[in-house]
């Protein structure tokens, strides 16, 4: 089967997760950058860009987590996880939770028309670190790094 065959792309046991995972990573890191820039410059346009990127990252996290669990079930036939794969799954769940939490903070602030809490910035920084660590382990598992 050719690497350019649509069946190889669409029906590979883990391809969807590997392809989809990049979008929430990029959206979340971009959102955090915009949020820090908005905090520093007090520009509402940057805050709006951060808000929408956070929402996109949270929405894109759902299919990524679903395809990750599906890849585990299909590729490993539901065997118990251990080692790097277990750590990747645990950090992936933590990454998803942090992305959703940061998005919820932004969404709640808009809904209540209140000020953003300052604790969101360290939460976002830790979230970026956890996302990067999760991505690194995913690369190790895929044989990229």
C-alpha positions as CSV (number, residue, x, y, z in Angstrom):
1,X,0.0,0.0,0.0
2,X,1.4,3.4,-1.0
3,X,1.9,6.2,1.5
4,X,-0.3,8.4,-0.8
5,X,-3.1,5.9,-0.9
6,X,-6.2,7.5,0.7
7,X,-7.1,4.2,2.3
8,X,-3.7,4.1,4.0
9,X,-4.3,7.6,5.4
10,X,-7.9,7.3,6.5
11,X,-8.0,3.7,7.8
12,X,-4.6,3.3,9.4
13,X,-5.1,2.1,13.0
14,X,-3.5,5.2,14.6
15,X,-3.2,7.8,11.8
16,X,-6.1,10.0,12.9
17,X,-4.7,10.6,16.3
18,X,-1.2,11.4,14.9
19,X,-2.7,13.9,12.4
20,X,-5.3,15.5,14.7
21,X,-3.1,16.1,17.7
22,X,-1.2,19.0,16.2
23,X,-4.2,21.3,16.0
24,X,-5.1,21.6,19.7
25,X,-1.4,21.8,20.6
26,X,-0.8,24.8,18.2
27,X,-4.1,26.5,19.1
28,X,-3.4,26.2,22.9
29,X,0.2,27.4,22.7
30,X,-0.9,30.3,20.5
31,X,-3.8,31.2,22.9
32,X,-1.4,31.3,25.8
33,X,1.0,33.5,23.8
34,X,-1.9,35.9,23.0
35,X,-3.2,35.8,26.6
36,X,0.3,36.7,28.0
37,X,0.6,39.5,25.4
38,X,-2.9,40.8,26.2
39,X,-2.0,40.8,29.9
40,X,1.2,42.7,29.2
41,X,-0.1,45.2,26.6
42,X,-3.8,45.5,27.8
43,X,-5.0,45.3,24.2
44,X,-8.5,43.9,23.9
45,X,-7.8,42.5,20.4
46,X,-5.1,40.2,21.8
47,X,-7.5,39.1,24.5
48,X,-10.1,38.3,21.9
49,X,-7.6,36.3,19.9
50,X,-6.6,34.4,23.0
51,X,-10.3,33.6,23.9
52,X,-11.1,32.2,20.5
53,X,-7.9,30.2,20.3
54,X,-8.7,28.7,23.7
55,X,-12.2,27.7,22.6
56,X,-10.8,26.1,19.4
57,X,-8.1,24.2,21.4
58,X,-10.7,22.9,23.8
59,X,-13.0,21.8,21.0
60,X,-10.2,20.1,19.1
61,X,-9.0,18.3,22.2
62,X,-12.1,16.1,22.3
63,X,-11.5,14.2,19.0
64,X,-7.8,13.9,19.9
65,X,-8.5,12.2,23.2
66,X,-11.1,10.0,21.5
67,X,-8.7,8.9,18.7
68,X,-5.9,8.3,21.2
69,X,-8.1,5.9,23.2
70,X,-9.3,4.3,20.0
71,X,-5.7,3.8,18.8
72,X,-4.9,2.1,22.1
73,X,-8.0,-0.2,21.7
74,X,-7.3,-1.0,18.1
75,X,-3.5,-1.2,17.9
76,X,-3.0,-2.9,21.3
77,X,-6.4,-4.6,21.5
78,X,-7.0,-3.0,24.9
79,X,-4.0,-4.5,26.6
80,X,-3.0,-2.8,29.9
81,X,-0.6,0.1,29.3
82,X,2.8,0.4,30.8
83,X,5.9,2.5,30.6
84,X,6.0,5.4,28.2
85,X,2.6,4.7,26.7
86,X,1.0,4.8,30.1
87,X,2.8,8.1,30.9
88,X,1.7,9.5,27.5
89,X,-1.9,8.6,28.2
90,X,-1.8,10.1,31.7
91,X,-0.2,13.3,30.5
92,X,-2.6,13.4,27.6
93,X,-5.5,13.3,29.9
94,X,-3.9,16.0,32.1
95,X,-3.2,18.1,29.0
96,X,-6.8,17.9,27.9
97,X,-8.0,18.8,31.4
98,X,-5.7,21.9,31.5
99,X,-6.7,23.0,28.0
100,X,-10.4,22.7,29.0
101,X,-9.8,24.5,32.3
102,X,-8.0,27.4,30.7
103,X,-10.7,27.6,28.1
104,X,-13.4,27.5,30.7
105,X,-11.8,30.3,32.7
106,X,-11.8,32.5,29.6
107,X,-15.4,31.5,28.6
108,X,-16.7,32.1,32.2
109,X,-15.0,35.6,32.3
110,X,-16.7,36.5,29.0
111,X,-20.1,35.2,30.2
112,X,-20.0,37.0,33.6
113,X,-18.3,40.1,32.2
114,X,-15.7,39.9,35.0
115,X,-12.0,40.4,35.2
116,X,-9.7,37.5,34.4
117,X,-8.2,35.9,37.4
118,X,-4.4,36.3,37.6
119,X,-3.9,32.6,38.6
120,X,-4.8,31.7,35.0
121,X,-1.3,32.7,33.8
122,X,0.7,30.1,35.9
123,X,-2.0,27.5,35.0
124,X,-1.5,28.2,31.3
125,X,2.3,28.1,31.7
126,X,2.1,24.7,33.4
127,X,-0.4,23.6,30.7
128,X,2.1,24.4,28.0
129,X,4.8,22.5,29.8
130,X,2.5,19.4,30.2
131,X,1.3,19.6,26.6
132,X,5.0,19.8,25.4
133,X,6.0,16.8,27.6
134,X,3.0,14.8,26.3
135,X,3.9,15.7,22.7
136,X,7.5,14.7,23.2
137,X,6.4,11.3,24.6
138,X,4.1,10.9,21.6
139,X,7.0,11.6,19.3
140,X,9.1,9.0,21.1
141,X,6.2,6.4,20.7
142,X,5.9,7.3,17.0
143,X,9.6,6.9,16.5
144,X,10.1,10.6,15.6
145,X,12.5,11.5,18.4
